[in-house]
Amino acid sequence: MRQAKAEPVFDELEQWLHDQLPRISGKSPLAKAIRYSLAACPKPVPKRLRSVHAVQCPIQSPRVLVIRS
């Protein structure tokens, strides 16, 4: 249940990061952090192959980037 609630949040965050990347300087530390975060995201798995055990993305992962505006 936790994963089901977190998945749309992570999907939205990933899309937001993709949208922000072209808007900032490619050489900035923020762009570097965004690219790092996107590279750390697990690749999408087709819904027909998903199960509770198929995709694990721990919410407490040290690779989660927090951006405060």
GROMACS elastic network, one bead per residue, 0.5 to 0.9 nm:
[ bonds ]
;  ai    aj funct       b0    kb
    1     4     6  0.50561   500
    1     5     6  0.64262   500
    1     6     6  0.87063   500
    2     5     6  0.52810   500
    2     6     6  0.61863   500
    2     7     6  0.86280   500
    3     7     6  0.58528   500
    3    52     6  0.78326   500
    3    56     6  0.83250   500
    3    57     6  0.81850   500
    3    58     6  0.87491   500
    3    59     6  0.88102   500
    4     7     6  0.55061   500
    4     8     6  0.75675   500
    5     8     6  0.66112   500
    5     9     6  0.73580   500
    6     9     6  0.52320   500
    6    10     6  0.62186   500
    6    11     6  0.86238   500
    6    59     6  0.79924   500
    7    10     6  0.52226   500
    7    11     6  0.60940   500
    7    12     6  0.86066   500
    8    12     6  0.60734   500
    8    13     6  0.85056   500
    9    12     6  0.51815   500
    9    13     6  0.61587   500
    9    14     6  0.86152   500
   10    14     6  0.60211   500
   10    15     6  0.85527   500
   11    14     6  0.51568   500
   11    15     6  0.62599   500
   11    16     6  0.86057   500
   12    15     6  0.51486   500
   12    16     6  0.60945   500
   12    17     6  0.86316   500
   13    16     6  0.50033   500
   13    17     6  0.61622   500
   13    18     6  0.86479   500
   14    17     6  0.51497   500
   14    18     6  0.63182   500
   14    19     6  0.86935   500
   14    37     6  0.86346   500
   14    38     6  0.69240   500
   14    41     6  0.79763   500
   15    18     6  0.50729   500
   15    19     6  0.61909   500
   15    20     6  0.87085   500
   16    20     6  0.61755   500
   16    21     6  0.87286   500
   17    20     6  0.51495   500
   17    21     6  0.62132   500
   17    34     6  0.63970   500
   17    35     6  0.85005   500
   17    37     6  0.85424   500
   17    38     6  0.75309   500
   18    21     6  0.55233   500
   18    22     6  0.77358   500
   18    34     6  0.82254   500
   18    35     6  0.87960   500
   18    38     6  0.79621   500
   19    22     6  0.67107   500
   19    23     6  0.75841   500
   20    23     6  0.53003   500
   20    24     6  0.68920   500
   20    31     6  0.86980   500
   20    34     6  0.85916   500
   21    24     6  0.58333   500
   21    25     6  0.81011   500
   21    26     6  0.75943   500
   21    30     6  0.87716   500
   21    31     6  0.61920   500
   21    34     6  0.70372   500
   21    35     6  0.79660   500
   22    25     6  0.76038   500
   22    26     6  0.76410   500
   22    31     6  0.88053   500
   23    26     6  0.87936   500
   24    27     6  0.85999   500
   24    28     6  0.75134   500
   24    30     6  0.80159   500
   24    31     6  0.67324   500
   25    28     6  0.54820   500
   25    29     6  0.89423   500
   25    30     6  0.84518   500
   25    31     6  0.67867   500
   26    29     6  0.85123   500
   26    30     6  0.85131   500
   26    31     6  0.55476   500
   26    32     6  0.74506   500
   27    30     6  0.83356   500
   27    31     6  0.65519   500
   27    32     6  0.70439   500
   28    31     6  0.52728   500
   28    32     6  0.64194   500
   28    33     6  0.87586   500
   29    33     6  0.61684   500
   29    34     6  0.86436   500
   30    33     6  0.50314   500
   30    34     6  0.61678   500
   30    35     6  0.86287   500
   31    34     6  0.50548   500
   31    35     6  0.61496   500
   31    36     6  0.85168   500
   32    35     6  0.52257   500
   32    36     6  0.61622   500
   32    37     6  0.86457   500
   33    36     6  0.50329   500
   33    37     6  0.61266   500
   33    38     6  0.86191   500
   33    65     6  0.75959   500
   34    37     6  0.50592   500
   34    38     6  0.61375   500
   34    39     6  0.85549   500
   34    65     6  0.78173   500
   35    38     6  0.51115   500
   35    39     6  0.61161   500
   35    40     6  0.86111   500
   36    39     6  0.51605   500
   36    40     6  0.62661   500
   36    41     6  0.88954   500
   36    63     6  0.85902   500
   36    65     6  0.89858   500
   37    40     6  0.50757   500
   37    41     6  0.64372   500
   37    63     6  0.67849   500
   37    64     6  0.68591   500
   37    65     6  0.63691   500
   38    41     6  0.52541   500
   38    42     6  0.85746   500
   39    42     6  0.79316   500
   40    43     6  0.89767   500
   40    63     6  0.69055   500
   40    64     6  0.85199   500
   41    44     6  0.88582   500
   41    57     6  0.83957   500
   41    63     6  0.87794   500
   41    64     6  0.89574   500
   42    45     6  0.86311   500
   42    55     6  0.82087   500
   42    56     6  0.86589   500
   42    57     6  0.75272   500
   44    47     6  0.88431   500
   45    48     6  0.82876   500
   45    49     6  0.65831   500
   45    50     6  0.64416   500
   45    54     6  0.85462   500
   45    55     6  0.77026   500
   46    49     6  0.54973   500
   46    50     6  0.65576   500
   47    50     6  0.51095   500
   47    51     6  0.84150   500
   48    51     6  0.84888   500
   49    54     6  0.74348   500
   50    53     6  0.79116   500
   50    54     6  0.55950   500
   50    55     6  0.67132   500
   51    54     6  0.50121   500
   51    55     6  0.68875   500
   52    55     6  0.65713   500
   52    56     6  0.75986   500
   53    56     6  0.66722   500
   57    60     6  0.87264   500
   57    61     6  0.75476   500
   58    61     6  0.53603   500
   59    62     6  0.87609   500
   59    64     6  0.78600   500
   60    63     6  0.85325   500
   60    64     6  0.76817   500
   61    64     6  0.58495   500
   62    65     6  0.83266   500
